[in-house]
Amino acid sequence: MTRLSSLSAWLLGCVAAVVALGAVAAELKLDTVQDRLVAARKIQCSTRDGEAIVWYWNGHAYSRVPGEPDRQLFAVEGMNIRQCGPLDGATDGSFKMTTREVLLYEDPQTGKALDTWKNPWTGKEVKVVHVANDPVNQRIAAVGRDGKPFNMPLVVNGDQWWMTATIPLFYRNPLAGDYQQYIGGAYHATEMFNDFGDVASLANPKARTAKNTIGWVRLSSWLPWMEMGDRAGLIYFSTAGAKLERWEDMPASFRAEIEANYPLYRNPPPLDDPRPNETSWTYFKKMVPVTP
C-alpha cells in the first residue's frame, strides 16, 4: 500500500451517499455526520480511545508485460496495527488514526519471506525490500478539506453491508529527479478497496468495533528493488483479509516473522504521533541510499 498506504485509504474517497437496499437498514443509524463518523470508526478501528486493532491480509502479486502471459511473482502477506482517538480534542466525532504496517514478499511455494529474488527478465539476483511503513496515519474530520460533510459509500442489503473505493495515485516520485514534469517518472498507481461486514455488529451501540472483511487490489509500476528500470509493464496485487479479534489470530508463521524482525509493529504509534507518513517508496529510499 502507498501514499496513506493502508487498507483504510477508502476514507479519502468517501463521496457517495449511503444506499439502503433492505429493511434492516433502519437499524443502522447513518443519517447524521456524527452517526457516519461512529460507523467509520467502528469499521476502521474502535470507539474506545487507544484500543489497538490489528488487520491481516494475504494474496499474490503478478506481472503484466505487453506481449507475454502474466506471471505470478510472489505471495504476499500483510498486517496493519492501529488505534483511534479524538481529532485534536474534537467533540463532533472527528477522529485520528495512527497506524503502522508490514507487507512481506514470500516464495509462493514455501510461503517463506524472501531475502533475495531472481529477476526472470534480467536474470539478476536482487535483494528484497519488504514493506515496513511507519507511520501511516489519518485524520477523519466531520468536515473535509473540500468543505463538505463526511460521508461514506456504504451499501446495506438485508443483514450485510459493503463499500468499495478506487484510489488513483499520481504524484511526485521520491525516487526520481527534479525534472519529472518534463521527462516523466511520477509515481503512478491505483489502489482498490472493498469492505464487507454484518449490519448487526456495526449497528450495535454496545459494540466498540464492527466485524468486517476486506479485499485489496493494487496496480503500480515495478517495485524499486526489482531493478526493472524503465522496462514496459506493471505489477498488480490481489489480496483479501479481515480485522482480527486478537493479535494471536494472525497465522503463527507470519506472526513469528513480525515478532522476530519487526517487533515495533506489535503496537500502533502513539495518538500524538507528529511524523509524516511513510510509503513503500520513501521506505525504500531510506533502506537503499544512493552512493555518491
C-alpha positions in Angstrom: 0.0 0.0 0.0 1.2 3.5 -0.7 0.6 7.2 0.0 -1.6 6.8 3.0 -0.8 3.2 2.3 -3.2 1.2 4.3 -6.4 -0.6 3.8 -8.2 2.4 5.4 -7.4 4.6 2.4 -11.0 4.3 1.2 -11.9 7.1 3.6 -10.2 9.5 1.3 -12.7 8.6 -1.5 -15.9 8.7 0.6 -18.0 10.8 -1.7 -21.0 8.6 -2.3 -24.2 8.6 -0.3 -25.4 5.6 1.8 -27.7 3.3 -0.2 -30.2 1.1 1.7 -31.4 -2.0 -0.1 -33.1 -3.9 2.8 -35.4 -3.4 5.7 -32.5 -4.0 8.2 -31.1 -0.6 7.1 -33.4 1.2 9.5 -31.5 -0.3 12.5 -28.2 1.2 11.3 -28.2 5.0 12.0 -26.3 6.9 9.3 -28.5 10.0 9.0 -26.1 12.5 10.6 -22.4 13.2 10.1 -21.8 12.0 13.7 -23.6 8.7 13.0 -21.4 8.2 10.0 -18.2 9.0 11.9 -19.1 6.5 14.6 -19.7 3.8 11.9 -16.4 4.7 10.1 -14.5 4.5 13.4 -16.1 1.1 14.2 -15.2 -0.2 10.8 -11.6 1.1 10.8 -10.7 0.6 14.5 -12.6 1.0 17.8 -14.7 3.6 19.5 -12.5 3.1 22.6 -9.6 5.6 22.5 -6.3 3.9 22.3 -7.5 0.3 21.7 -5.1 -1.5 19.4 -6.8 -3.2 16.4 -5.0 -5.5 14.0 -5.8 -6.2 10.4 -4.4 -9.1 8.4 -4.4 -9.9 4.6 -2.7 -12.2 2.1 -2.7 -12.9 -1.6 -0.4 -12.8 -4.6 1.5 -10.4 -6.8 1.6 -10.8 -10.6 3.4 -9.1 -13.6 1.7 -7.6 -16.6 4.1 -7.2 -19.6 2.9 -6.5 -23.1 3.2 -9.5 -25.4 3.6 -12.2 -22.7 1.4 -14.0 -20.2 1.1 -12.6 -16.7 3.4 -14.3 -14.2 2.9 -15.0 -10.5 5.9 -13.3 -8.9 5.4 -13.8 -5.2 2.9 -14.5 -2.4 2.2 -11.5 -0.2 1.2 -11.3 3.5 0.5 -8.2 5.4 -0.7 -6.7 8.7 -1.6 -3.2 10.0 -1.9 -2.3 13.7 -3.8 0.9 14.6 -5.6 2.9 17.2 -8.0 5.8 17.2 -8.7 8.8 19.3 -10.4 12.2 19.1 -9.1 14.6 16.5 -7.3 17.4 18.3 -9.8 17.4 21.2 -12.8 17.4 18.8 -16.3 16.9 20.3 -18.1 16.3 17.0 -16.9 12.8 16.4 -13.9 13.7 14.2 -11.1 11.2 14.9 -7.5 10.4 14.1 -6.0 7.0 13.4 -2.3 6.1 14.0 -1.1 3.0 12.3 2.0 1.1 11.1 2.1 -1.8 8.7 4.2 -4.6 7.2 3.9 -6.4 3.9 6.1 -9.4 3.2 7.0 -10.8 -0.2 7.1 -14.5 0.0 8.1 -17.6 -2.0 4.7 -18.8 -3.5 5.7 -22.4 -3.0 7.1 -22.4 0.6 5.4 -19.2 2.0 8.8 -18.1 3.4 9.7 -14.4 3.4 12.2 -13.8 0.6 15.7 -12.4 1.3 16.6 -12.3 -2.4 14.7 -12.8 -5.7 15.9 -13.8 -9.1 14.5 -11.4 -11.6 13.2 -13.6 -14.5 13.6 -10.8 -17.1 17.2 -9.7 -16.2 18.5 -12.9 -14.6 19.9 -10.8 -11.7 19.5 -11.9 -8.1 18.3 -8.8 -6.2 17.8 -8.1 -2.5 14.2 -7.9 -1.5 13.0 -4.9 0.5 9.8 -5.7 2.3 7.2 -3.0 3.2 7.6 -1.6 6.7 5.7 1.7 6.7 5.7 3.6 10.0 3.6 5.6 10.4 0.6 5.5 8.1 -1.7 8.0 9.9 -5.0 9.6 9.1 -7.3 12.3 10.2 -11.1 11.8 9.6 -13.0 15.0 10.2 -16.7 15.9 10.3 -16.0 18.4 7.5 -13.5 17.6 4.8 -10.9 19.8 3.2 -13.4 20.4 0.4 -15.8 21.9 2.9 -18.3 19.0 2.5 -19.6 16.9 5.5 -18.2 13.5 5.9 -19.9 10.7 4.1 -19.4 7.0 3.3 -20.0 4.9 0.2 -21.9 2.3 2.3 -24.4 -0.1 0.8 -26.8 -2.0 3.1 -28.5 -5.1 1.8 -30.5 -7.1 4.4 -28.2 -8.0 7.2 -25.0 -7.2 5.2 -23.2 -4.0 4.3 -20.4 -3.3 1.9 -18.5 -0.5 0.3 -15.9 0.0 -2.4 -13.5 2.7 -3.3 -10.9 3.2 -6.0 -8.0 5.5 -5.2 -5.9 6.7 -8.2 -2.5 7.9 -7.1 -0.3 10.2 -9.2 2.3 12.4 -7.5 5.9 13.3 -7.4 8.1 10.2 -7.1 10.5 10.5 -4.2 13.0 8.3 -6.0 13.1 10.3 -9.2 14.7 13.6 -10.1 13.8 17.2 -10.3 12.5 17.1 -13.9 9.6 14.7 -13.6 7.2 17.3 -15.0 9.3 17.3 -18.3 10.5 13.8 -18.8 8.1 11.7 -16.7 8.8 9.4 -13.8 5.9 10.4 -11.5 4.7 7.8 -9.0 1.6 6.3 -10.6 -0.6 3.6 -9.0 -4.2 2.7 -8.2 -5.5 1.0 -5.1 -8.9 -0.6 -4.9 -10.6 -1.4 -1.6 -13.7 -3.5 -0.8 -15.0 -3.7 2.7 -17.8 -6.2 3.8 -19.5 -6.8 7.1 -22.7 -7.6 9.0 -25.1 -4.9 10.0 -25.6 -6.3 13.5 -22.1 -5.6 14.8 -22.0 -2.2 13.0 -25.4 -1.1 14.4 -24.9 -2.5 17.9 -24.4 0.6 20.2 -22.6 -1.6 22.7 -20.0 -2.9 20.2 -16.8 -0.9 20.1 -15.7 -2.3 16.7 -17.5 -3.9 13.8 -16.7 -7.3 12.2 -15.6 -6.9 8.7 -13.5 -8.4 5.9 -11.5 -6.7 3.2 -10.3 -7.0 -0.4 -7.3 -5.0 -1.6 -6.1 -4.8 -5.2 -3.1 -2.6 -6.3 -1.7 -1.7 -9.7 1.6 0.1 -9.9 5.0 0.5 -11.6 7.6 -2.2 -10.8 8.8 -2.2 -7.3 12.1 -0.3 -7.0 14.0 -3.3 -5.5 13.2 -5.4 -8.6 15.6 -3.3 -10.6 13.4 -3.2 -13.7 14.3 0.4 -14.7 12.0 1.7 -17.4 11.0 -1.8 -18.8 7.5 -1.9 -20.0 4.9 -3.4 -17.7 3.5 -3.2 -14.2 2.9 -5.3 -11.1 -0.5 -6.0 -9.5 -1.6 -7.4 -6.2 -4.8 -9.3 -5.4 -5.5 -9.9 -1.7 -8.2 -10.4 0.9 -8.2 -10.3 4.7 -10.0 -9.2 7.8 -10.0 -7.3 11.0 -8.9 -9.7 13.7 -10.1 -10.0 17.3 -6.7 -10.6 18.7 -3.0 -10.4 17.7 -2.8 -14.1 18.2 -5.3 -14.7 15.4 -2.7 -14.0 12.7 -1.2 -17.1 11.2 1.6 -18.4 13.5 4.4 -18.3 10.9 3.6 -14.7 9.9 3.2 -13.6 13.5 6.6 -15.1 14.4 8.2 -13.2 11.5 6.8 -9.9 12.7 7.7 -10.5 16.3 11.3 -11.6 15.4 12.1 -8.9 12.7 9.5 -6.1 13.2 8.9 -6.0 17.0 7.9 -2.3 16.8 4.8 -3.3 14.8 3.4 -5.2 17.8 1.8 -1.8 18.8 0.5 1.2 16.9 2.2 4.6 17.0 1.1 7.0 19.8 -2.0 9.0 19.2 0.0 12.2 19.3 2.5 10.9 16.6 3.6 14.1 14.7 5.7 12.3 12.0 4.9 12.5 8.3 3.6 9.3 6.7 5.9 6.6 5.3 5.3 4.9 1.9 6.9 1.9 0.4 8.9 4.2 -1.9 10.1 6.5 0.8 11.0 3.5 3.0 13.0 2.0 0.1 14.9 5.3 -0.2 15.9 5.1 3.4 16.9 1.4 3.2 18.8 1.7 -0.1 20.6 5.1 -0.1 22.4 6.1 -3.3 26.2 6.2 -3.1 27.5 9.5 -4.5 
